[in-house]
Amino acid sequence: MKMSLVVRTTTKLMSPFLVAYAAYLMIYGQMSPGGGFQAGVILAVSVVLLIVSQGYRSVKKRFKMREVGAIEGVSALGLVLLGLAGMLFGGFFYNFLKGWWSGGTVVLFNIGVALKVGAAFVMVFYVMLRWVESD
C-alpha cells in the first residue's frame, strides 16, 4: 500500500529531527531523564517510520540488514570493552573518565546502548517484515 505524497514527504523531513534528538539524548542523557535506551528507540522509530511511509524495499536498500547487524555487534563489543576497561581502574563499568568531561564513561555507555537498542529494534522489524517483499 502506497502512502500519500504528504505522508512520504513529512516522514522524510521528520526523520533527521528524530535522529538529532536521539543524538542529543545519547550525549546529554545522563543530565536529564533519558539516555541510551530512549535514544535507541527513537533511532529505530525513525527507520520504522521511513519503512511504513516509503516502503520496505526502498528503505532496505539504504539500511541493509548486514550493516544494521554490524552496528549491533560492534556496539555490543564496545559495551563489553568499556566494562572491562573500567576494571583496570577499579571496578566493572567504573567511571574512569569522570574528571575529563561532564559524563565520563556514562556518555560512551549511552552511545553504545543507543546503537545496540536501535539496531536491535530495526533488525526485529526487518525480520517481522521479511515476508513482505511487495509494496
C-alpha positions, 0 to 999 in steps of 0.5 A: 500500500502506497502512502500519500505524497504528504505522508512520504514527504513529512516522514522524510523531513521528520526523520533527521529531527528524530535522529538529532534528538536521539543524538542529543539524548545519547550525549546529554542523557545522563543530565536529564531523564533519558539516555541510551535506551530512549535514544535507541528507540527513537533511532529505530522509530525513525527507520520504522517510520521511513519503512511504513511511509516509503516502503520496505524495499526502498528503505532496505536498500539504504539500511541493509540488514548486514550493516544494521547487524554490524552496528549491533555487534560492534556496539555490543563489543564496545559495551563489553570493552568499556566494562572491562576497561573500567576494571583496570581502574577499579571496578566493572563499568567504573567511571574512569573518565569522570574528571575529563568531561561532564559524563565520563564513561556514562556518555560512551555507555549511552552511545553504545546502548543507543546503537545496540537498542536501535539496531536491535529494534530495526533488525526485529522489524526487518525480520517481522517484515521479511515476508513482505517483499511487495509494496 
